[in-house]
């Protein structure tokens, strides 16, 4: 098992697993990621630096967790406009990739 996140997330490991039998819940890290994404909508080098400083996450891990939140009903309830925008962006990227493969 990997090290646990330090921002009040002692039950969530770097690999996304949880300790004990806690149900997956909308937690402080999820809220922090959504807040951060709403403040930094564009992907830039500065954004990556801020991810490391503010969230203690490497960019690859941040985007992995953000991708999971896009499909999380609790995240949808917490930030419906942001999640809707992220879903539209994901669908547009997927459609663009599909067109390129034809």
C-alpha atoms as an extended CHARMM CRD file, in Angstrom:
* protein
*
       102  EXT
         1         1  UNK       CA              0.0000000000        0.0000000000        0.0000000000  PROA      1               0.0000000000
         2         2  UNK       CA              1.1510000000        3.5320000000       -0.7240000000  PROA      2               0.0000000000
         3         3  UNK       CA              1.4520000000        6.4040000000        1.6640000000  PROA      3               0.0000000000
         4         4  UNK       CA             -1.7330000000        8.1170000000        2.7470000000  PROA      4               0.0000000000
         5         5  UNK       CA             -2.5810000000       11.6790000000        1.7670000000  PROA      5               0.0000000000
         6         6  UNK       CA             -1.8190000000       14.1360000000        4.5090000000  PROA      6               0.0000000000
         7         7  UNK       CA             -4.6190000000       16.6580000000        4.0020000000  PROA      7               0.0000000000
         8         8  UNK       CA             -7.0960000000       15.0010000000        6.3590000000  PROA      8               0.0000000000
         9         9  UNK       CA             -7.2590000000       11.9590000000        4.1220000000  PROA      9               0.0000000000
        10        10  UNK       CA             -5.5520000000        9.3450000000        6.2780000000  PROA      10              0.0000000000
        11        11  UNK       CA             -7.8770000000        6.6770000000        4.9220000000  PROA      11              0.0000000000
        12        12  UNK       CA             -7.0490000000        7.2960000000        1.2260000000  PROA      12              0.0000000000
        13        13  UNK       CA             -3.8340000000        5.9230000000       -0.2280000000  PROA      13              0.0000000000
        14        14  UNK       CA             -1.9040000000        7.2000000000       -3.2260000000  PROA      14              0.0000000000
        15        15  UNK       CA             -3.1680000000        4.2750000000       -5.2960000000  PROA      15              0.0000000000
        16        16  UNK       CA             -6.7760000000        5.3440000000       -4.5880000000  PROA      16              0.0000000000
        17        17  UNK       CA             -7.5050000000        2.4660000000       -2.2200000000  PROA      17              0.0000000000
        18        18  UNK       CA             -9.0160000000        3.0290000000        1.1970000000  PROA      18              0.0000000000
        19        19  UNK       CA             -8.0370000000        1.5980000000        4.5120000000  PROA      19              0.0000000000
        20        20  UNK       CA            -10.5300000000       -0.2990000000        6.6170000000  PROA      20              0.0000000000
        21        21  UNK       CA            -14.1030000000       -0.7030000000        5.4600000000  PROA      21              0.0000000000
        22        22  UNK       CA            -15.0310000000        2.9570000000        4.9490000000  PROA      22              0.0000000000
        23        23  UNK       CA            -17.3800000000        3.5070000000        2.0200000000  PROA      23              0.0000000000
        24        24  UNK       CA            -16.1150000000        5.7140000000       -0.7880000000  PROA      24              0.0000000000
        25        25  UNK       CA            -17.3420000000        9.1660000000        0.1720000000  PROA      25              0.0000000000
        26        26  UNK       CA            -17.0660000000       12.7090000000       -1.0680000000  PROA      26              0.0000000000
        27        27  UNK       CA            -14.1590000000       13.8040000000        1.0710000000  PROA      27              0.0000000000
        28        28  UNK       CA            -11.9680000000       16.8260000000        1.7120000000  PROA      28              0.0000000000
        29        29  UNK       CA             -9.5160000000       15.8880000000       -1.0280000000  PROA      29              0.0000000000
        30        30  UNK       CA            -12.3520000000       15.6500000000       -3.5630000000  PROA      30              0.0000000000
        31        31  UNK       CA            -13.6410000000       19.0710000000       -2.5160000000  PROA      31              0.0000000000
        32        32  UNK       CA            -10.1190000000       20.5160000000       -2.7180000000  PROA      32              0.0000000000
        33        33  UNK       CA             -9.6070000000       19.1120000000       -6.2260000000  PROA      33              0.0000000000
        34        34  UNK       CA            -12.9190000000       20.5480000000       -7.4580000000  PROA      34              0.0000000000
        35        35  UNK       CA            -12.2010000000       23.9260000000       -5.8820000000  PROA      35              0.0000000000
        36        36  UNK       CA             -8.7370000000       23.9630000000       -7.4100000000  PROA      36              0.0000000000
        37        37  UNK       CA            -10.0590000000       22.9940000000      -10.8610000000  PROA      37              0.0000000000
        38        38  UNK       CA            -12.6700000000       25.7480000000      -10.7490000000  PROA      38              0.0000000000
        39        39  UNK       CA             -9.9210000000       28.2760000000       -9.9490000000  PROA      39              0.0000000000
        40        40  UNK       CA             -7.4680000000       26.9540000000      -12.5800000000  PROA      40              0.0000000000
        41        41  UNK       CA             -9.5350000000       25.8700000000      -15.6110000000  PROA      41              0.0000000000
        42        42  UNK       CA             -6.6210000000       25.9650000000      -18.1060000000  PROA      42              0.0000000000
        43        43  UNK       CA             -3.7400000000       23.4870000000      -18.0520000000  PROA      43              0.0000000000
        44        44  UNK       CA             -0.4930000000       25.4340000000      -17.6710000000  PROA      44              0.0000000000
        45        45  UNK       CA              2.8880000000       24.9230000000      -16.0660000000  PROA      45              0.0000000000
        46        46  UNK       CA              1.8290000000       27.2640000000      -13.2800000000  PROA      46              0.0000000000
        47        47  UNK       CA             -1.1920000000       25.0720000000      -12.6370000000  PROA      47              0.0000000000
        48        48  UNK       CA              1.0320000000       22.0150000000      -12.2750000000  PROA      48              0.0000000000
        49        49  UNK       CA              3.2360000000       23.8340000000       -9.7740000000  PROA      49              0.0000000000
        50        50  UNK       CA              0.1590000000       24.9040000000       -7.8250000000  PROA      50              0.0000000000
        51        51  UNK       CA             -1.1050000000       21.2850000000       -7.7730000000  PROA      51              0.0000000000
        52        52  UNK       CA              2.0980000000       20.2000000000       -6.1140000000  PROA      52              0.0000000000
        53        53  UNK       CA              2.0970000000       23.0400000000       -3.5880000000  PROA      53              0.0000000000
        54        54  UNK       CA             -1.5890000000       23.3300000000       -2.6800000000  PROA      54              0.0000000000
        55        55  UNK       CA             -2.7040000000       19.7100000000       -2.9980000000  PROA      55              0.0000000000
        56        56  UNK       CA              0.5650000000       17.7940000000       -2.6110000000  PROA      56              0.0000000000
        57        57  UNK       CA             -0.3150000000       15.8970000000       -5.7950000000  PROA      57              0.0000000000
        58        58  UNK       CA              1.6630000000       15.2600000000       -8.9350000000  PROA      58              0.0000000000
        59        59  UNK       CA             -0.2190000000       16.3400000000      -12.0840000000  PROA      59              0.0000000000
        60        60  UNK       CA             -0.7810000000       12.7780000000      -13.3240000000  PROA      60              0.0000000000
        61        61  UNK       CA             -2.3870000000       11.7760000000      -10.0190000000  PROA      61              0.0000000000
        62        62  UNK       CA             -4.4320000000       14.9940000000       -9.8950000000  PROA      62              0.0000000000
        63        63  UNK       CA             -5.9120000000       14.3550000000      -13.3480000000  PROA      63              0.0000000000
        64        64  UNK       CA             -6.5360000000       10.7070000000      -12.5030000000  PROA      64              0.0000000000
        65        65  UNK       CA             -8.5440000000       11.7090000000       -9.4270000000  PROA      65              0.0000000000
        66        66  UNK       CA            -10.3030000000       14.5200000000      -11.3020000000  PROA      66              0.0000000000
        67        67  UNK       CA            -11.3190000000       12.0440000000      -14.0080000000  PROA      67              0.0000000000
        68        68  UNK       CA            -12.9230000000        9.8220000000      -11.3780000000  PROA      68              0.0000000000
        69        69  UNK       CA            -14.7400000000       12.7880000000       -9.8580000000  PROA      69              0.0000000000
        70        70  UNK       CA            -16.3310000000       13.6090000000      -13.2280000000  PROA      70              0.0000000000
        71        71  UNK       CA            -18.3150000000       10.3650000000      -12.8970000000  PROA      71              0.0000000000
        72        72  UNK       CA            -19.0280000000       10.7040000000       -9.1680000000  PROA      72              0.0000000000
        73        73  UNK       CA            -22.6580000000       11.5980000000       -8.3040000000  PROA      73              0.0000000000
        74        74  UNK       CA            -21.4890000000       13.3070000000       -5.0960000000  PROA      74              0.0000000000
        75        75  UNK       CA            -19.1790000000       15.5520000000       -7.1210000000  PROA      75              0.0000000000
        76        76  UNK       CA            -22.0610000000       16.3170000000       -9.5030000000  PROA      76              0.0000000000
        77        77  UNK       CA            -24.1760000000       17.3710000000       -6.5300000000  PROA      77              0.0000000000
        78        78  UNK       CA            -21.3540000000       19.4580000000       -5.0530000000  PROA      78              0.0000000000
        79        79  UNK       CA            -20.3230000000       21.2970000000       -8.2450000000  PROA      79              0.0000000000
        80        80  UNK       CA            -22.8630000000       20.6670000000      -11.0270000000  PROA      80              0.0000000000
        81        81  UNK       CA            -21.6520000000       23.3980000000      -13.3900000000  PROA      81              0.0000000000
        82        82  UNK       CA            -17.9990000000       22.4030000000      -13.1010000000  PROA      82              0.0000000000
        83        83  UNK       CA            -18.7290000000       18.7010000000      -13.5090000000  PROA      83              0.0000000000
        84        84  UNK       CA            -20.9680000000       19.4520000000      -16.4990000000  PROA      84              0.0000000000
        85        85  UNK       CA            -18.1920000000       21.4910000000      -18.1340000000  PROA      85              0.0000000000
        86        86  UNK       CA            -15.6190000000       18.7660000000      -17.4700000000  PROA      86              0.0000000000
        87        87  UNK       CA            -17.9250000000       16.1170000000      -18.9370000000  PROA      87              0.0000000000
        88        88  UNK       CA            -18.4720000000       18.1970000000      -22.0730000000  PROA      88              0.0000000000
        89        89  UNK       CA            -14.7170000000       18.6700000000      -22.4610000000  PROA      89              0.0000000000
        90        90  UNK       CA            -14.0980000000       14.9450000000      -22.0100000000  PROA      90              0.0000000000
        91        91  UNK       CA            -16.8000000000       14.0700000000      -24.5470000000  PROA      91              0.0000000000
        92        92  UNK       CA            -15.3940000000       16.5800000000      -27.0560000000  PROA      92              0.0000000000
        93        93  UNK       CA            -11.8830000000       15.1110000000      -26.6810000000  PROA      93              0.0000000000
        94        94  UNK       CA            -13.2630000000       11.6080000000      -27.0980000000  PROA      94              0.0000000000
        95        95  UNK       CA            -15.2030000000       12.5910000000      -30.2330000000  PROA      95              0.0000000000
        96        96  UNK       CA            -12.1350000000       14.3250000000      -31.6550000000  PROA      96              0.0000000000
        97        97  UNK       CA            -10.0230000000       11.1850000000      -31.0860000000  PROA      97              0.0000000000
        98        98  UNK       CA            -12.6990000000        9.0270000000      -32.7140000000  PROA      98              0.0000000000
        99        99  UNK       CA            -12.7400000000       11.2670000000      -35.7980000000  PROA      99              0.0000000000
       100       100  UNK       CA             -8.9490000000       11.0860000000      -36.0530000000  PROA      100             0.0000000000
       101       101  UNK       CA             -9.0480000000        7.2860000000      -36.0120000000  PROA      101             0.0000000000
       102       102  UNK       CA            -11.4430000000        7.0170000000      -38.9460000000  PROA      102             0.0000000000
